[in-house]
Amino acid sequence: MGKAGFSAERLQRIDRFIEEKYIGPGRLPCAQVLIARRGEVVHETVLGHRDLERGLPCEADTLFRIYSMTKPITSVAFMMLVEEGKVALDDPVDRYIPEWKDLGVYAAGNLGAYATTRPARPMQVVDLLRHTSGLTYGFQNRTMVDYAYRKTGVGEMGGKLSLAGMIAELAKLPLEFAPGEAWNYSVSTDVVGYLVEKISGQPFQDFLKQRIFEPLGMAETGFEVPAGQEKRFSACYNITPRGGLKLQDDPAASGYLAPPAFYSGGGGLVSTAADYMKFAQMLLNRGELNGKRLLAPKTLQLMASNHLPGDKDLTQLSRSMFSESTNAGVGFGLGFAVVMDPPKTLIPCSKGEFYWGGAASTAFWVDPVEELTVVFMTQAMPSSGYPIRRELRTLVYAALEETNG
C-alpha cells in the first residue's frame, strides 16, 4: 500500500500510459497530473515538452492556459456575493443589466433583423451559473444566434470587446431558447464575471485576486503571464486530423503576455497545476483552505448539487454541440458538472463528484466521498480530440485500493 490508500505500483501505470499513448507518439505535447487525497499529494506526473519548437521540457511549475477551468473560480466569486446578501440566485438578470430587460427568443431572421418571441419567464441569475440562460458560444457553428456571436465578436478570447462591450452587444441579440428550457454551454459565466464586477463595485480581475487568489496562495494565477515568468509559459497546440500537433499559440508572442481587453470569467485565466490544486482542495474542504474560508459548507453543498430543471441530466437537457462533460448520469451545478448516477457514466466515480475542464484538454475533479482531488494539465485543442479525461479517471481509481465508499 502506498500513500493515502493508493497502490504505488498502479500509480506508475498512469505515467506509462500517458507516455506510451500520448507523449511518445506526439499526440499531446505534455502532461502534468497532480493527485491529492485527504490534503496530501500522493502522485505527480510531469511528462513531455511545454514548448516543442524550442525543446523546453514540461516542469512542475509550467504555466498553462486553463480556459474553462476559469468557470468554477468565477462561480465561487459570485457565490461569495450571494453569501453577503448582495444578490440572490432567483434575481432576474435584468435587475443588474437593465438593457437586457426585453431580450426575446430567436424565431427567424438574420443579423440585424430578427423575429423573436417572448420567453415564459425572465432570465434568472441561476440560469447563468447552470448554463440554462439561452445564451450560446459562437464556436458552436450550430444556429443563426451563434453565427451572430461570431460576427460581432461576442465572447471572443483575445478579441477587441471588453466585458462591458460584450454585455452591450448581447443586448442586441436574441436568446437561443427561453431561460430554463435547455442546457447550452455558453458565455453565461463571462456574464457572471460582469455581475461580480458590477455588484462588488471593483474590477472583476481585482476581485478574483483579492478575494480568491491571495487568500488561497494562488500567486501564479491570473489573466496574464506574470512579468519575468514568460519562459515558464507553455505553447498551445491544435490536434491535427492525422493525430499530430500544430502550434496554435506561441508562448513568446502570445496575447497572454499583456493584460487583455476582455477579462473572461468563462475562460481567461493562466495557472499552474499546484495553484489549481489549492483551489480544488478548498472545494473539497467545503470552502476553506489553511484557515482561510471563502465559502460556507452549505454554499458548497448547494453549488455541487444538480440544478438542471426537473432534476434531469445533460443527455436529457443539453443542446450543446460542444461540452467538457460526459453527459450520461451527469447533471450540472452552479459552476461545474455533478455526477448524479455513477453507473450511467460507465467509468469509476462517486456520487456527488464534481468536475470541469478546459478547451486545451485540461481537467480537474473533486470527489468528496474519497476525499480526492485531481488536476490534469496539457495544451492541446480541441478537448474532444482524445478520451484522455475518461482514461485518467479509470487509471486513478484503479490505483485506489482503500476506499471510503
Secondary structure, DSSP 8 states (H G I E B T S, - for coil): --GGGB-HHHHHHHHHHHIIIIITTTSSSEEEEEEEETTEEEEEEEEEEEETTTTEE--TT-BEE-GGGHHHHHHHHHHHHHHTTS--TTSBGGGT-GGGTT--EEEEEETTEEEEE--SS--BHHHHHHT-SS---GGG--SHHHHHHHHHTTT-TT-S--HHHHHHHHTTS-BSS-TTS-B---THHHHHHHHHHHHHSS-HHHHHIIIIIHHHT-TT-BSS--TT-GGGB--EEEE-TTS-EEEEE-TTS-GGGS--SS--TTT--EE-HHHHHHHHHHHHTTSEETTEESS-HHHHHHHTS--SGGG--HHHHB--S--SS--TTEEE-SSSEEES-HHHHTSS--TT-EEEE-TTS-EEEEETTTTEEEEEE--EE-TTSS-HHHHHHHHHHHTB-S---
